[in-house]
Amino acid sequence: MRFVRPVFVLCSLVLFAFTGCKPDDEIRVREVTHPDREHLRLRVAVVKRAPDVWFFRISGPTEAVQAHEKEFEKLVASARFDDKKDPPLAVTDPKGWKKDPAGPHGGMRFANYRIEAKPKEIEVTITKLAADGFELLPNMRRWEKQVNLPRTEDADELERKIKREKLGAQDQEVVWVSLDGDGVHTPSRPVELLAANDKKFRPGIGLPKANRGSGLPFTFTAPKDWVRKPPRQFVLDAYEIAEGGQKAEVTLSSAGGSIGGNINRWRAEQVGLPRLDDREAERSAVVKLVAGVKAYYVDLARPGAAQSKRILGVIIPAGQTSWFVKMTGPHDLVGQHKNAFEFFVDSFKKAAR
């Protein structure tokens, strides 16, 4: 009989454990699917040739990319550099690839090719950034995010993931990045800028008299299919892109705050992404020159959400404030006009005083 009480107590505890679980406390398992995602392959060849770093990139549905990888590798191997020429890079265009018109001279984008594929074409881009301060790790993390892969944590892990080799007649070192993940493939559209003899837009025109002195210190050329909208409070210039019942907006404005703080504001308050440390948010941006000024470029979107909000944003520091160039709209629509946005930013020049 001495064991009756402990056994009774144990049984009571077990009974309490089962009966104490109310319906609200039950563990529920829910399978989350992303029907708009597909398997993607992204390959980047990075060539550092001072004062620039060149990026050769192909991305799209895995099978479509694999079908053209040999041509892509030949394109990279054909690269020839001559520092006495402008631009200093020449390549052999692959047969059958369509080439977009050249962008503004001295801009980030050197060439953009289109390859016919079903159900969507794939693109190959050649772009450049300043070599000063360039780090591969932040770029690797950005590419991993685009195909929804875990981020590379440190330089040792990065070195294990990349491949280095020397190519071409100049024995140029190339760093290869190959990533297989999933996401939303959105081809951009060819860009048609205003003709060279068309009037270039000057910010501040049309503003109330009291604000005309606060225009941007830039001139620029906008794509033909952008519709210019009236300026409003805090926005000195605005453009609308409307297609299929969807709209995106490009705005030019100015405000204070740090680089990382403004990127975090866009991430958390406007796109719904988690905040980062301000320094990490700044490092997540692509550094490029805009009108001769070191600027910060981000592409912010929630992974696997084709109709969610997406922001392309460029921050141009100017003392205690910064100038902002932003495209905001549905994910796919913004993606289709990403080329146009980059051409637009590349067209910025310092306005004559």
N, C-alpha and C positions, 0 to 999 in steps of 0.2 A: 504493500500500500504506500510505501514511502515514495514510489515513482509516479503516483497518480497525479499529484499536483503539478510537477514540472511538465508532464505530458499534456495536461489540461491547458496549462498556460501556453505551451508551444502551439497547440492546436488552435487556441484562441487567437494567437498572433497571426498564424497563417490565414485563419478565417477572416480576420480583420483586414489583412493585406489584400485579400481578394474582394471583399465586400466594400472596402474603403475606396476603391477606384470608381469614381463617378464617371458618367459619360464624357464630361468636359475634360477629364484627365487622360482619356484614351490617346494612345499614340497613333497618329494618322500618317500614312505614307501616300504621297502624291507624286506621280510621275510627271515631270516637266519636259515637254517636247518643244522643239523649235522648227516647225514645218518649213519655214522660209530659209533655213540653213542648208548648206550643201558642203560636200567635201572640197576643200580648197588646197591648192599648192602655191606657195610663194617662194620665188628664188630671187636673190639679190647678189650681184657681183659688185663689190666695193673696191674702187681703185683710188688710192691716195696719190695725188700728183700735185705738189705744192704749186700755187697757193690754194688749190681746190681739192675736194673729195668728190669723185664721180660715182653715181649709183646707176647700175643697169638692173632693171627690175622687170620680171614677168610674173603675173598672178592671175588666178582664175580657177574654174573647176579643174580638179586634178587631172582627169583624162585629157582634157583639151590642152593643158599646159605640158603634160608629158609628151604629147604628139609633136610639140614644137621646141622641145628643150635643146635638141642638137643645133637647130638654127640659132637659137638664143645664145648658145655657147660660142658658135662661130662669130656672131655679132660682137660679143665681148672680145674674142681673140683678135678681131680685125681692128681694134682701137689703136690709133696712131696719134701720138702727142707731139706737138711742135710749139714750144713756148714762144716762138717768134710770130705765130699767127693768132688771129682773133676770129672765131674761137680756137683754142689750142688743140681741140679734139676733132678727129675725122674718123668715120666708120664706114664700112661697106654695108649698104642697105640690103637686107635679105629679099630675095625674089618673092613676089606675091604678097608682101606686106604693104598695107596702105600707110602712107606717112602724112601726118597732120601738117598744116602750114606752120612755119617757124614762128615761135613766140617773140616777144619783145627782146631786142638785143641786150645781152648781158643778164637776162633773167635766169631764174632757177632751172627752168625746163629747157633742155637742149634739143630733145627729139621725142616724139610720141608716135608709136606704130600701132596699127590695128590689124588683127588676124581674124579672119572669118572662122567662126565656130558656132556650133549649135548647143543650147538654144541662144547663147549670148556670145558676142565676140569677146576676145581677150586682148589685153593691151600690153605693150612693152614700152617702158619709159626710160629715158636717159636724163638724169638730173644732176645738178652739182650744188654743193654747199662749200662755204669757206672752210679750209683745213684748220685754221686757227681755232683751237679749243675743241676740235672734233673728238668725240668719244664714241666707240662702237656700241658699248653696252646699252646706253639709253635708246639707241636706234633699234637694237635687237629686241628690247622690251616692247617698243612701239609696234614692231612687226608681229611679235608674238600675240599681242593684244588683238591685232587685226584678224588673226585666224584662231583666236580663242585657245591659246596654249598657255601653260603655266610660265611665268616669267623667269628668265635667267637671273640667278641671285648674285653671282659675283664673276670676277674676271677669269677665275680658274674654270668655272662651268662654261663660260662663254668660249674659251679656247677649245674645250672638248667638242663643242657643237659646230664650230666653223671649220672650213678647209682653206688652206693657203696654197697657192701655186703661182708659177710664173708663166705668162702667156705672151704670144706675139713676137714679132721681130725685135721689139725693144726689151724683151724679157721683163715685162712689167708685172709686179706682184699684184695678185688679185685675191681678195678674201671672199669666199663663197658662203652664202647663208641659204639653207634649204629648209623650209618649214611646211609641214603637212598638218592641217587642222580643219576647221569648219567655220563658216560664216556666210555673209550675204555678198554675192558678187554683183557689183553694179558698175557696168562700163560707163565711162564718161562720154560726152559728146564732143565732136570736133568744134573748135572755137572759131567764130567769125567775128573779128574785131572790127570796129569802125574803120572805114577807109582812112588812109593817111592824111588825105586832104579835108576830112571832116573836122568839125570843131571839137577840140578836146574840152572835156568838162573841167571847170575850175570851181572847186567847192566855195560856197559862200554866195554865189550868184542866186538871187531870188530870196535871200534871207531878209528879214526886216532890217531897216537901216541901223538899228542899234546893235545888230549882231554881225554886220557885214565885215567887220574887222576881225572876226574870230574864225575865218575860214581856215581850212587845212593848208599847210605850207607845201602842198603838192599839186602837180597836174597829173592827169592819168587818162587812159583811154578805156572806155567801157565796151563790152560786147554788144553787138547789134540787137540781140533779142532781149536785152534788159530794158525794162520800162522805168524811166526816172520818175520818182515820186517827190512831192513837196517835202522840204526839210521840216523838222519839228523840234520840240524841246530836246536838247542834248544830242540830236542827230543832225549833222550838217549836210549830209547827202544820203539819199536812199534810193534803192532800185528794187523792183519787183520782178520775179520770175514766176509765171503762171502756166501750168500744164495739167491737163486732165483733171481739173477740179482741185489741184493742189497748188500751194503757193510757197515760195521761199523769198526771203528778203536779204538784201545786202545793205549794210549800214556803215557809215563812217562817223565816228564820234570821238570824244575825248573825256578822260576822267583821271583821277588820281589812283593811288594804291600801288602795291608791289606787283611784279610780274606774276609770281606764284599765287598771290592773293586773288588777282583777277582771273587767272586760269581756274582756281578753285571755285570762284563764284560761278563761273560758267558751268563747271562740272557739277557742282552740288545743287545749285538753285535753278539752273536752266535745262540741264540734260538728265539729272537724276543719277549721276555717278558718285561714288564715294569720294570724300575729300582726301587729299594727300597732304603731307608736310609741304609747306610753301616752297622749300628748296627743291623737293622732289617734283613738285608740280612744274616749277620752272625748268628743271632738267628734262621733263617729259616733252618739251617743245622742240621743234626743229628750229635751229638758229639759221637765219638767212639775212641777206642784205636787202633792204627796201629803201630805194632812193638814197643809197649810200649809208644808211643807218642800220646798225645791228638790231634785228627784229626777231620776234618769237612767234612761231606758227604752230597751231594745234588743230587736230581733227578729233572732235569729241562726239561719241555716240555710244549708246548702250548695245553691247554685243547681242546679235540674234534678234533684233527688233527692227524689222524693215520699215515700219511706219512710225517709229519713234522720232523724237526731235534729234537733229544733228547740227553741230556747229563747226564751221571752219572759221578760225579766228586768228588774226595777226595783231600782235601788240608791238607798236613802234614807240620806244621810250623817247621822251622829250623833256628832260629835266625832272621837275616835280610831278609832271603828268605824263600820260601816254596817249597816243592815238590808236584807235581800235578800228580794224576793218573786219567785219563779220558777215558770214552768210549763215542764216538760220532757216531751218525748214524740215520737212519730212526726210528721213534717211535716204531713200532712193533718189528723190529729186535733187537733193544737195549733192549726192554722189555723181549724178549725171552731169552736173555743172561744176564739178571740182576743177576740171581743167580750165574752164572759163574764169573761175575765181583766181586761180594761180596766175593766169595770164594777166588778169586785171591788176593784181598786186605787183607783178613784175613790171607793169607799165608805169608805175609811180616814178615821178621825177620831182626834184626840188623845184618849187615855183620861183620864178625870178622876182626879186624884191623891187 
